[in-house]
Amino acid sequence: MAGLPSLTMMLGGAASGKSAFAERAIVESCSDKAKIYIATAQAFDDEMRAKISDHRQARAADGWTTVEEPLLVTAALEHASKDQVILLDCATLWLTNQLLAGADLHAESEKLIRALATCPAHVIVVTNEVGQGIVPEHAMSRQFREAQGKLNQGIAREAQLVVQVIAGLPLILKGTLPEGVS
């Protein structure tokens, strides 16, 4: 069975099923590779701490190696090898972390896109589509929305497969799903 292309992008709204679909795609098409989960979430409250803990336990039970990296994702990608498949979940939280850290969003986004394009491992990037709603009221929110849209466009340009997930259902925007991925 043919596996995933070198770079896949899974995009959708919050709670759309994109992460679950990405995990399933890896399990169904890359069984011969070590599964690495780069998690970008940070726990700023009890609810998020509990969510992160639940996700850690579920991934460990499914054979994933988790790398928790809220900011230095490019460094994590540089240590990847061709016998791995990486799920980066998610680019939206990573960009939020960059914004809150006062980083140059354009420069960091460009570094991430280059790292994804040259990573020797197969990579699926999970990201949110944030441009389908209303114009945000606050300048920081508008800055984030613009930066996220540009990041998504850059990743999509490099990706061989782009899948939008809505209500758990995949819509192929670019490329072809590997045989056997449902």
C-alpha positions as CSV (number, residue, x, y, z in Angstrom):
1,M,0.0,0.0,0.0
2,A,1.3,3.5,-0.9
3,G,1.8,5.7,2.2
4,L,1.3,9.3,2.8
5,P,3.2,11.9,0.7
6,S,6.1,13.7,2.4
7,L,3.9,16.6,3.5
8,T,0.2,16.5,4.2
9,M,-2.0,19.3,5.6
10,M,-5.2,18.6,7.5
11,L,-7.2,21.7,8.0
12,G,-10.6,22.5,9.4
13,G,-12.5,24.3,12.1
14,A,-12.3,23.7,15.8
15,A,-13.6,20.2,16.8
16,S,-14.0,19.3,13.1
17,G,-12.3,15.9,13.5
18,K,-9.1,16.9,11.7
19,S,-6.7,15.6,14.4
20,A,-8.6,12.2,14.6
21,F,-8.6,11.9,10.8
22,A,-4.8,12.7,10.7
23,E,-4.1,10.1,13.4
24,R,-6.1,7.5,11.5
25,A,-4.4,8.4,8.2
26,I,-1.0,7.7,9.8
27,V,-2.1,4.5,11.5
28,E,-3.7,3.2,8.3
29,S,-0.9,4.2,5.8
30,C,2.4,4.3,7.8
31,S,2.4,1.2,9.9
32,D,6.1,0.6,9.1
33,K,7.2,4.0,10.6
34,A,7.8,5.2,14.1
35,K,4.9,7.6,15.0
36,I,6.0,10.9,16.5
37,Y,3.4,13.4,17.8
38,I,4.7,17.0,18.1
39,A,2.2,18.7,20.4
40,T,2.2,22.5,20.5
41,A,-0.5,23.1,23.2
42,Q,0.3,24.9,26.4
43,A,-1.7,24.4,29.6
44,F,-2.7,27.8,31.0
45,D,-5.7,26.5,33.0
46,D,-7.0,23.3,34.6
47,E,-9.3,22.4,31.7
48,M,-6.3,22.5,29.3
49,R,-4.1,20.6,31.7
50,A,-6.7,17.8,31.9
51,K,-7.1,17.8,28.1
52,I,-3.4,17.5,27.6
53,S,-3.1,14.7,30.1
54,D,-5.9,12.7,28.5
55,H,-4.3,13.1,25.1
56,R,-0.9,12.1,26.4
57,Q,-2.3,8.9,27.8
58,A,-4.3,8.0,24.7
59,R,-1.3,8.6,22.5
60,A,1.0,6.5,24.7
61,A,-1.5,3.6,24.6
62,D,-1.5,3.8,20.8
63,G,2.3,3.7,20.4
64,W,3.0,7.3,19.8
65,T,6.2,9.1,21.0
66,T,5.1,12.6,22.1
67,V,7.3,15.6,21.8
68,E,5.8,18.6,23.5
69,E,7.1,21.7,21.8
70,P,5.1,24.9,21.9
71,L,7.7,27.1,20.2
72,L,10.7,25.3,18.7
73,V,8.9,23.0,16.2
74,T,11.6,23.6,13.5
75,A,14.2,22.2,15.8
76,A,12.1,19.1,16.4
77,L,11.6,18.6,12.7
78,E,15.4,18.9,12.1
79,H,15.9,15.8,14.3
80,A,13.5,13.7,12.3
81,S,14.5,10.7,10.2
82,K,13.0,9.0,7.1
83,D,11.8,6.1,9.2
84,Q,9.4,8.3,11.1
85,V,6.0,9.8,10.5
86,I,5.3,13.0,12.3
87,L,1.9,14.5,13.3
88,L,2.3,18.2,14.1
89,D,-0.8,19.2,16.1
90,C,-1.3,22.0,15.6
91,A,0.1,24.9,13.6
92,T,-2.6,27.2,14.9
93,L,-1.5,26.8,18.5
94,W,2.1,27.0,17.5
95,L,1.4,30.4,15.8
96,T,-0.6,31.5,18.9
97,N,2.4,30.7,21.1
98,Q,4.7,32.6,18.7
99,L,2.4,35.6,18.8
100,L,2.2,35.6,22.6
101,A,6.0,35.3,22.8
102,G,6.4,38.4,20.7
103,A,8.1,36.6,17.8
104,D,8.3,37.9,14.2
105,L,5.3,35.8,12.9
106,H,6.4,36.1,9.2
107,A,9.9,35.0,9.9
108,E,8.9,32.1,12.2
109,S,6.3,31.0,9.7
110,E,8.8,31.0,6.8
111,K,11.2,28.9,9.0
112,L,8.5,26.4,9.7
113,I,7.4,26.1,6.1
114,R,11.1,25.5,5.0
115,A,11.6,22.9,7.8
116,L,8.4,21.1,6.7
117,A,9.4,21.1,3.1
118,T,12.9,19.7,3.8
119,C,12.0,17.3,6.7
120,P,13.1,13.7,5.9
121,A,10.1,12.2,7.7
122,H,6.6,12.1,6.4
123,V,4.7,14.9,8.1
124,I,1.0,15.7,8.6
125,V,0.3,19.2,9.8
126,V,-3.0,19.9,11.6
127,T,-4.1,23.5,11.4
128,N,-7.3,25.5,11.8
129,E,-9.1,27.5,9.0
130,V,-9.7,30.8,10.8
131,G,-10.7,33.0,7.9
132,Q,-14.3,31.9,7.4
133,G,-15.7,33.9,10.3
134,I,-16.3,37.6,10.9
135,V,-13.6,40.2,11.0
136,P,-12.2,40.2,14.5
137,E,-12.8,43.2,16.7
138,H,-9.3,43.6,18.1
139,A,-6.0,44.4,16.3
140,M,-4.1,41.4,17.8
141,S,-6.9,39.0,16.6
142,R,-6.8,40.5,13.1
143,Q,-3.0,40.2,13.1
144,F,-3.3,36.5,14.1
145,R,-6.0,35.8,11.5
146,E,-3.9,37.3,8.7
147,A,-0.7,35.4,9.9
148,Q,-2.6,32.1,10.2
149,G,-4.1,32.5,6.7
150,K,-0.6,33.2,5.2
151,L,0.9,30.3,7.2
152,N,-1.8,27.9,5.9
153,Q,-1.3,29.1,2.3
154,G,2.4,28.5,2.6
155,I,2.0,25.0,4.0
156,A,-0.6,24.2,1.4
157,R,1.8,25.3,-1.4
158,E,4.4,22.9,-0.2
159,A,2.1,20.0,0.7
160,Q,1.4,17.2,-1.8
161,L,-1.9,16.4,0.0
162,V,-4.3,19.0,1.5
163,V,-7.4,17.7,3.2
164,Q,-10.2,19.9,4.7
165,V,-12.1,18.0,7.4
166,I,-15.7,19.1,8.2
167,A,-17.8,17.1,10.7
168,G,-15.2,14.3,10.6
169,L,-15.5,14.0,6.8
170,P,-12.5,14.6,4.5
171,L,-12.7,16.9,1.5
172,I,-9.6,16.5,-0.7
173,L,-8.4,20.0,-1.8
174,K,-5.1,18.8,-3.4
175,G,-3.6,15.4,-4.1
176,T,-5.0,11.9,-3.4
177,L,-5.5,10.1,-0.1
178,P,-3.5,6.9,0.2
179,E,-5.3,3.7,-0.6
180,G,-7.0,2.3,2.5
181,V,-7.3,5.6,4.4
182,S,-10.9,6.1,5.5
